[in-house]
Amino acid sequence: MKNEWNEYIAILNREVVPALGCTEPITVSLAAARATEELGKKPERILVQVSGNLLKNGMGVGVPGTGMAGLGIAAAVGALGGKSSLALEVLRDITETAVEEGKRMLASGDVLVELADTSELLFAQVSVFNGDHVATCTIQRQHTLVTEVTKDSEIVFTYAFEDEESKADSWPLTMAKIYDFAMNVPFDKITFILEAVRLNEAIAIQGLEHEFGLKVGRSMDQDIALGLRSDDITSFATRFAAAASDARMDGIMQPVMSNSGSGNQGITATIPVLAFARRLNKSEEEMARALIMSHLTAIHLKHHLGRLSALCGAILAATGSGCGIVMLLGGDYDGIERTIKNMVGSVSGMICDGAKTSCALKVASCVEAAISSALLAVKGVCVPGSDGIVDDDIEICIHNLGRLGTVGMVETDKVILDIMVRK
């Protein structure tokens, strides 16, 4: 086995992890839990300070086990019943008592949520108070990266960031390397990716069977029964992915396998590949290799964009699933490149206006676009590099997409947040 493949496996194990609830409010829950553990007492007041992007993604999404949405309840239940050792599953063991106490704190005005004065896109600082004592936990840049913990102004823990320029230069992935790895790595080294199927399929089933969120996936099922849609492979992949997002964004008390800090991205990188593998009667190994292709592609694209942006992350994850689908259809590496270029040339401008129930609609749109892109790609059809932000060089094409989201949509991000907070 190639030496660098161990690094790719490490990246997958770091970026593809179980998450309970939308990861932005869960980040606040995690910070609240860690601060409370340091305080050593039940908090009487909680102060939450977050970046604009985190506020945007935490305003309208359900918090598992609470029946409520927002960062205030996320902080309260995290402080009163969360366990920081569970990372993105911090709320897994919360009790009804903790939820009721959290709701009372919220109703009494003892939980305050503010915009932080920070240039970080992903930033959450939670301070918990009891009498004259205060403890604070700060998370930055990654949803579980605790960068500082203090108690009564004393630093208990601090994290030193790596040099960002050297870190960027050391990024090991390219699309060609991802394809080589997905095709040739020993199967026993990647069987862990099948856990994504187990978790994300389970939540998709719940989304189809119950009325969560906008019921996008469930509605598609009803349309099939009425003869308004066909039960083809594309429909199966789209409604199954949308149903999983329906359930997750409504706050179902059930984890998904995330990708790059996002549950919806994990769903979108997994479910369409699962759907094609099932309907095409592919083996477990063929499905696993396609999933590796999908998830690593999503991670690679996300590396160029950053954790939070004005660009919808479902685009990146769906692009990954499109590449996995090409593999299942017998396509080659050229088909992978064509799929990415087709996606960049079509849905690259979809905005992220926060985590909420309508994310299921965006997931559905991106999955349908990814399947169209993949089906065109295996026929040899591709958006030419002379068009728009597409480029003949696939890595430049990916870089252009990242630049659009990180540089080009900075003002878009500000306008989105301003519209949202003025409601």
C-alpha positions in Angstrom: 0.0 0.0 0.0 1.3 3.5 -0.9 2.6 5.4 2.1 0.4 8.5 1.4 -2.8 6.4 1.5 -2.4 6.2 5.3 -2.7 10.0 5.3 -5.9 9.8 3.1 -7.4 7.3 5.6 -6.5 9.6 8.5 -8.3 12.5 6.7 -11.4 10.4 6.2 -11.4 9.4 9.8 -11.1 13.0 10.9 -13.6 14.5 8.5 -16.2 11.8 8.2 -17.6 11.4 11.7 -21.0 10.9 13.4 -22.9 14.1 14.3 -26.1 14.6 16.2 -27.9 17.7 15.1 -26.8 20.6 12.9 -23.2 21.2 13.6 -23.4 25.0 14.1 -25.7 24.9 17.2 -23.9 21.7 18.3 -20.7 23.7 18.3 -22.3 26.0 20.8 -23.6 23.1 22.8 -20.1 21.6 22.9 -18.5 24.9 24.0 -21.2 25.3 26.7 -20.7 21.7 27.9 -16.9 22.2 28.1 -17.2 25.5 29.9 -19.6 24.1 32.4 -17.4 21.1 33.1 -14.6 23.6 33.9 -16.9 25.7 36.1 -17.8 22.6 38.1 -21.3 24.0 39.0 -24.6 24.4 37.3 -24.6 27.8 35.5 -27.0 30.5 36.5 -26.3 32.6 33.4 -24.9 31.9 29.9 -23.3 34.3 27.4 -22.9 33.0 23.8 -20.8 35.0 21.4 -20.6 33.8 17.8 -19.4 34.8 14.3 -21.9 35.9 11.8 -21.7 32.7 9.8 -22.3 30.6 12.8 -25.2 32.7 13.8 -26.7 32.4 10.3 -26.5 28.6 10.5 -27.9 28.3 14.0 -31.0 30.6 13.9 -33.5 28.3 12.3 -32.5 24.7 12.7 -33.9 22.3 15.2 -31.8 21.3 18.3 -32.1 17.5 18.9 -34.2 16.5 21.9 -35.6 20.0 22.6 -38.4 20.6 20.0 -36.9 24.1 19.6 -34.5 25.9 17.3 -31.7 28.4 17.9 -28.4 28.9 19.6 -29.9 29.9 23.0 -31.5 26.5 23.6 -28.4 24.8 22.2 -26.2 26.5 24.7 -28.6 25.9 27.6 -29.0 22.1 27.1 -25.3 21.8 26.3 -24.4 23.4 29.6 -27.0 21.5 31.6 -26.8 18.0 30.0 -24.1 17.9 27.4 -20.9 15.8 27.5 -17.9 17.4 25.7 -16.2 14.0 25.4 -18.9 13.1 22.8 -17.8 15.9 20.5 -20.4 16.4 17.7 -22.7 14.0 19.6 -22.5 16.2 22.7 -26.3 16.1 23.3 -26.6 12.3 22.9 -27.4 11.7 26.6 -29.4 14.8 27.5 -32.4 14.2 29.8 -35.9 15.7 29.8 -34.9 17.4 33.1 -32.0 19.2 31.4 -34.2 20.2 28.5 -36.9 21.7 30.8 -34.3 23.5 32.9 -32.8 24.9 29.7 -36.1 26.1 28.5 -36.7 27.9 31.8 -33.3 29.6 31.6 -34.1 30.7 28.1 -37.6 32.0 29.2 -36.0 33.9 32.2 -33.6 35.7 30.0 -30.6 34.0 31.5 -29.1 33.0 28.1 -27.8 35.8 26.0 -26.6 35.3 22.3 -24.5 38.0 20.7 -22.4 38.6 17.6 -18.8 38.3 18.4 -16.2 40.9 17.2 -14.1 38.4 15.2 -12.8 37.9 11.7 -13.1 34.1 12.1 -15.9 32.6 10.0 -16.4 29.8 12.5 -16.2 31.1 16.0 -18.2 30.3 19.2 -17.3 31.5 22.7 -19.5 30.4 25.6 -19.2 31.8 29.1 -21.1 30.2 32.0 -21.6 32.0 35.3 -22.3 30.9 38.9 -22.0 33.6 41.6 -18.6 35.2 41.3 -17.2 32.4 39.2 -17.1 32.2 35.4 -15.7 29.7 32.9 -15.3 30.2 29.2 -14.7 27.8 26.2 -13.8 29.1 22.7 -14.1 27.0 19.5 -12.7 28.3 16.2 -12.2 27.2 12.6 -13.4 23.7 13.0 -16.6 22.6 14.7 -14.9 20.7 17.5 -11.6 22.6 17.8 -11.4 24.0 21.3 -8.8 26.7 21.2 -9.1 28.1 24.7 -10.7 27.3 28.1 -10.5 29.7 31.0 -11.8 29.7 34.6 -12.0 32.9 36.6 -9.7 34.6 34.0 -7.0 31.9 34.4 -6.1 30.0 31.2 -6.7 26.3 31.7 -6.1 25.2 28.1 -4.9 26.8 24.9 -4.3 25.6 21.4 -1.7 26.9 19.0 -2.7 27.1 15.4 -0.4 25.7 12.7 1.1 28.2 10.2 -1.7 28.5 7.6 0.6 29.0 4.6 2.7 25.8 5.3 -0.5 23.9 6.1 -2.0 24.9 2.7 1.2 23.9 0.9 1.1 20.5 2.5 -2.5 19.6 1.4 -2.0 16.0 0.0 -5.1 15.6 -2.2 -5.7 16.0 -5.9 -8.5 14.5 -7.9 -6.1 12.1 -9.7 -4.8 10.9 -6.3 -8.3 10.5 -4.9 -9.3 8.4 -7.9 -6.2 6.2 -7.7 -6.8 5.7 -3.9 -10.5 4.9 -4.4 -9.9 2.4 -7.1 -6.8 0.6 -5.7 -6.7 0.8 -1.9 -7.2 -2.6 -0.3 -10.8 -3.1 0.5 -10.2 -4.0 4.1 -8.7 -0.6 4.7 -11.9 1.3 3.8 -14.7 -0.8 5.1 -15.2 1.8 7.8 -16.9 4.1 5.2 -19.9 1.7 5.2 -20.9 3.0 8.6 -21.9 6.2 6.7 -24.5 4.0 4.9 -25.8 2.6 8.1 -26.3 5.9 9.8 -27.5 8.0 6.9 -29.8 5.3 5.5 -31.5 5.0 8.9 -32.2 8.7 9.1 -33.5 8.8 5.5 -36.0 6.0 6.3 -37.2 8.1 9.3 -37.6 11.1 7.0 -39.8 9.1 4.6 -41.9 7.5 7.3 -42.6 10.7 9.4 -43.5 14.3 8.8 -40.2 16.2 9.4 -39.5 19.7 8.2 -40.9 20.5 4.8 -41.4 16.8 4.1 -39.5 17.1 0.8 -38.6 13.5 0.5 -41.9 12.2 1.9 -43.7 14.4 -0.6 -41.7 12.9 -3.5 -42.8 9.5 -2.3 -46.4 10.6 -2.4 -45.9 12.0 -5.9 -44.7 8.6 -7.1 -47.9 7.0 -5.7 -50.0 9.6 -7.6 -48.1 9.1 -10.9 -46.6 12.5 -10.8 -43.0 11.2 -10.6 -41.4 7.9 -11.7 -39.7 5.5 -9.3 -36.5 5.6 -11.2 -33.0 5.6 -9.8 -32.6 9.4 -9.9 -35.9 9.8 -8.0 -34.8 7.3 -5.4 -31.5 9.0 -4.8 -33.1 12.5 -4.6 -36.0 11.7 -2.4 -33.9 9.5 -0.1 -31.3 12.3 0.4 -33.9 14.9 0.9 -35.8 12.8 3.4 -32.6 12.4 5.5 -32.1 16.2 5.4 -35.8 16.8 6.4 -35.3 14.7 9.5 -31.9 16.1 10.4 -32.9 19.8 10.0 -36.0 19.3 12.1 -33.9 18.1 15.0 -34.3 14.3 15.0 -32.6 12.7 18.0 -30.5 10.5 15.7 -27.0 10.9 14.4 -25.8 11.1 10.8 -22.4 10.6 9.3 -21.1 14.1 8.5 -18.5 15.3 6.1 -16.2 18.3 6.7 -18.2 19.3 9.7 -21.6 19.2 8.0 -24.3 16.5 8.4 -26.1 17.6 5.3 -22.9 17.3 3.4 -22.4 13.8 4.8 -25.9 12.9 3.8 -25.4 14.3 0.3 -22.1 12.6 -0.2 -23.5 9.2 0.9 -27.2 8.7 0.0 -27.0 9.1 -3.8 -24.1 6.7 -4.0 -26.0 4.2 -1.9 -29.1 4.6 -4.1 -27.2 3.9 -7.3 -25.3 1.0 -5.7 -28.5 -0.6 -4.6 -30.5 -0.2 -7.8 -27.5 -1.3 -9.9 -26.9 -4.4 -7.7 -23.3 -3.4 -7.0 -21.3 -5.3 -4.4 -20.4 -3.9 -1.0 -16.8 -3.3 -2.2 -18.0 -1.4 -5.3 -20.2 0.8 -3.1 -17.4 1.4 -0.6 -15.0 2.5 -3.3 -17.6 4.8 -4.8 -18.3 6.3 -1.3 -14.6 6.9 -0.8 -14.5 8.7 -4.1 -17.5 10.8 -3.1 -16.4 11.7 0.5 -12.8 12.5 -0.4 -13.9 14.6 -3.3 -16.2 16.6 -1.0 -13.4 17.0 1.5 -11.0 18.2 -1.3 -13.5 20.7 -2.6 -14.3 21.9 0.9 -10.6 22.4 1.7 -10.7 25.2 -1.0 -13.8 26.8 0.4 -13.5 26.7 4.2 -15.9 25.5 6.8 -18.5 28.2 6.5 -19.3 30.4 3.5 -22.0 32.0 1.5 -21.8 29.1 -0.9 -24.0 26.1 -0.2 -22.0 23.1 0.9 -24.5 20.7 -0.6 -23.0 21.6 -4.0 -19.6 20.2 -3.0 -21.0 17.1 -1.4 -23.3 16.4 -4.4 -20.3 16.9 -6.7 -18.6 14.1 -4.7 -21.6 11.8 -5.0 -21.7 12.5 -8.8 -18.1 11.3 -9.0 -19.0 8.2 -7.0 -21.9 7.5 -9.3 -19.6 7.7 -12.3 -17.5 4.9 -10.8 -20.6 2.8 -10.3 -21.6 3.4 -13.9 -18.2 2.1 -15.1 -16.8 5.5 -15.9 -13.1 6.4 -15.8 -11.1 9.2 -14.4 -11.9 11.5 -17.3 -15.6 11.0 -16.4 -14.8 12.1 -12.9 -13.3 15.3 -14.2 -16.2 15.9 -16.5 -18.7 15.5 -13.7 -16.9 18.2 -11.6 -16.8 20.6 -14.5 -20.5 20.0 -15.2 -21.3 20.8 -11.6 -19.1 23.9 -11.5 -20.7 25.0 -14.7 -24.3 24.6 -13.5 -25.1 25.0 -9.7 -22.0 26.7 -8.4 -23.8 29.9 -7.4 -26.3 28.5 -4.9 -26.2 30.5 -1.7 -26.2 29.4 1.9 -28.7 31.4 3.9 -28.5 29.4 7.1 -29.3 25.9 8.3 -33.1 25.3 8.2 -35.8 23.0 7.0 -35.5 24.3 3.4 -32.0 22.9 3.2 -33.7 19.6 2.1 -34.8 21.4 -1.0 -31.3 22.5 -1.8 -30.0 18.9 -1.1 -32.6 17.6 -3.6 -31.7 20.2 -6.2 -28.0 19.5 -5.9 -28.4 15.7 -6.0 -30.5 16.0 -9.2 -27.8 18.3 -10.7 -25.1 15.8 -9.7 -26.8 12.9 -11.3 -27.4 14.9 -14.5 -23.7 15.9 -14.5 -22.6 12.3 -14.0 -24.9 10.9 -16.7 -23.6 13.5 -19.2 -20.0 12.8 -18.1 -20.2 9.1 -18.8 -21.4 10.0 -22.3 -18.3 12.2 -22.8 -20.3 15.5 -22.4 -18.6 18.2 -20.5 -18.8 22.0 -19.9 -15.8 23.4 -21.8 -13.0 25.1 -19.9 -13.7 28.3 -21.8 -17.1 28.7 -20.2 -17.5 30.8 -17.1 -15.4 29.8 -14.0 -14.8 26.3 -15.4 -11.2 25.5 -16.4 -9.7 22.7 -18.5 -7.3 22.0 -15.5 -9.5 20.3 -12.9 -7.5 21.6 -9.9 -7.7 25.1 -11.2 -11.5 24.6 -11.8 -11.8 23.5 -8.1 -9.7 26.5 -7.0 -12.0 28.8 -9.0 -15.1 27.4 -7.2 -13.4 27.9 -3.9 -12.4 31.5 -4.8 -16.0 32.2 -5.8 -17.1 31.2 -2.3 -14.3 32.7 -0.2 -13.5 35.9 -2.1 -16.3 36.6 -4.5 -19.2 36.0 -2.1 -17.9 38.0 0.9 -20.4 40.8 0.4 -23.1 38.3 -0.4 -22.5 36.7 3.0 -22.9 40.1 4.7 -26.2 40.9 2.9 -27.6 37.4 3.7 -26.9 37.9 7.4 -28.2 41.4 7.4 -31.5 40.3 5.8 -31.8 37.4 8.3 -31.1 39.4 11.5 -33.5 42.2 10.5 -36.5 39.9 10.4 
